[in-house]
Amino acid sequence: MAAHFWGIRSYLSYFTLGNIPMNKSDLITILSRKEKLKEKDATDIINLIFDGFARALKNGGRVEIRGFGNFSVRQYENRRNSRQRTNITPNKLPFFKAGKEIKEKVNGGRP
């Protein structure tokens, strides 16, 4: 199952939601049905993946999923709030950059 599991593109194309936003519970349902797993086992797998992403980003790393995109952390500098005349402290925020293949799929085959 492990080798087959990592072909994630086939799982997502297996189940389309149209204009309905896909969320974490949808991913769990797709995984449990496709791989005939208990929902708890599918939940554990999805949580393991998301926790790994969060841990990598927290430690200053980056997550790259070929064909899908990259997750990284961007540091934003101190800035001044002109209305309240206070300083806003620097902040780190997660950032996602879509990969070429996902861009093409979203654009109907065009780059």
VEXKEDO-945222 format. One record per residue (C-alpha): residue in one letter; residue number from 1; x, y, z. Coordinates in Angstrom, 1 decimal. Last residue first. Layout:
BEGIN
r, k, u, v, w
a, NUM, X, Y, Z
...
This chain:
BEGIN
r, k, u, v, w
p, 111, 0.7, 27.1, -18.9
r, 110, -2.5, 26.0, -20.8
g, 109, -3.9, 22.6, -20.1
g, 108, -7.3, 23.7, -18.7
n, 107, -6.0, 26.6, -16.6
v, 106, -6.3, 24.8, -13.3
k, 105, -4.6, 21.7, -14.7
e, 104, -1.8, 23.8, -16.2
k, 103, -1.2, 25.6, -12.9
i, 102, -1.2, 22.2, -11.1
e, 101, 1.5, 21.0, -13.4
k, 100, 3.7, 24.1, -13.2
g, 99, 3.8, 24.2, -9.4
a, 98, 1.8, 26.6, -7.2
k, 97, 3.6, 28.8, -4.7
f, 96, 2.3, 28.6, -1.1
f, 95, 3.4, 30.9, 1.7
p, 94, 3.2, 30.4, 5.5
l, 93, 3.5, 33.6, 7.5
k, 92, 6.2, 34.9, 9.8
n, 91, 5.6, 38.2, 11.5
p, 90, 7.5, 41.3, 12.4
t, 89, 5.8, 43.5, 15.0
i, 88, 3.2, 46.1, 14.1
n, 87, 4.3, 49.5, 15.3
t, 86, 1.7, 51.9, 16.5
r, 85, 0.3, 55.2, 15.1
q, 84, -3.2, 53.8, 15.2
r, 83, -4.2, 54.9, 11.7
s, 82, -0.7, 54.8, 10.2
n, 81, 0.1, 51.3, 11.4
r, 80, 3.9, 51.2, 11.1
r, 79, 5.7, 48.2, 9.7
n, 78, 8.2, 45.7, 11.1
e, 77, 9.3, 43.2, 8.5
y, 76, 7.5, 40.2, 7.0
q, 75, 9.3, 36.8, 7.1
r, 74, 8.1, 34.3, 4.6
v, 73, 7.7, 30.6, 5.4
s, 72, 7.6, 28.0, 2.7
f, 71, 5.2, 25.6, 0.9
n, 70, 6.0, 24.6, -2.6
g, 69, 3.8, 23.3, -5.4
f, 68, 1.8, 20.5, -7.0
g, 67, 3.9, 18.9, -9.8
r, 66, 6.7, 18.0, -7.3
i, 65, 5.6, 18.5, -3.7
e, 64, 8.1, 20.7, -2.0
v, 63, 8.0, 21.5, 1.7
r, 62, 10.3, 24.2, 3.0
g, 61, 12.4, 24.4, 6.1
g, 60, 12.6, 27.1, 8.8
n, 59, 11.9, 24.8, 11.7
k, 58, 8.2, 25.9, 11.8
l, 57, 7.9, 25.1, 8.1
a, 56, 9.2, 21.5, 8.6
r, 55, 7.0, 21.0, 11.7
a, 54, 3.9, 22.3, 9.9
f, 53, 4.4, 20.0, 6.9
g, 52, 5.1, 17.0, 9.1
d, 51, 1.9, 17.7, 11.1
f, 50, 0.0, 17.9, 7.8
i, 49, 1.3, 14.5, 6.6
l, 48, 0.9, 12.8, 10.0
n, 47, -2.6, 14.3, 10.3
i, 46, -3.5, 12.8, 6.9
i, 45, -2.2, 9.4, 7.9
d, 44, -3.9, 9.4, 11.3
t, 43, -7.2, 10.4, 9.7
a, 42, -6.9, 7.6, 7.2
d, 41, -6.3, 5.1, 10.1
k, 40, -9.3, 6.5, 12.0
e, 39, -11.5, 6.3, 8.9
k, 38, -10.7, 2.6, 8.6
l, 37, -8.9, 2.0, 5.4
k, 36, -10.3, 0.6, 2.1
e, 35, -7.6, 2.4, 0.1
k, 34, -9.9, 4.4, -2.1
r, 33, -12.6, 4.8, 0.6
s, 32, -10.3, 5.7, 3.5
l, 31, -8.2, 8.1, 1.3
i, 30, -11.2, 9.9, -0.2
t, 29, -12.9, 10.2, 3.2
i, 28, -9.7, 11.6, 4.8
l, 27, -9.2, 14.1, 2.0
d, 26, -12.8, 15.2, 2.3
s, 25, -12.3, 15.6, 6.1
k, 24, -9.4, 17.9, 5.4
n, 23, -11.3, 20.2, 3.1
m, 22, -12.2, 20.4, -0.6
p, 21, -14.2, 23.5, -1.5
i, 20, -17.3, 22.7, -3.6
n, 19, -17.1, 24.1, -7.1
g, 18, -16.6, 20.7, -8.7
l, 17, -15.9, 18.1, -6.0
t, 16, -13.8, 15.7, -7.9
f, 15, -12.7, 12.3, -6.6
y, 14, -10.3, 10.1, -8.6
s, 13, -8.3, 13.1, -9.7
l, 12, -7.3, 13.6, -6.1
y, 11, -6.3, 10.0, -5.6
s, 10, -4.4, 9.8, -8.9
r, 9, -2.3, 12.9, -8.0
i, 8, -1.4, 11.3, -4.6
g, 7, 0.6, 8.5, -6.2
w, 6, 2.2, 8.2, -2.7
f, 5, -0.3, 5.7, -1.6
h, 4, 0.7, 3.0, -4.2
a, 3, 4.1, 2.7, -2.7
a, 2, 2.8, 2.5, 0.8
m, 1, 0.0, 0.0, 0.0
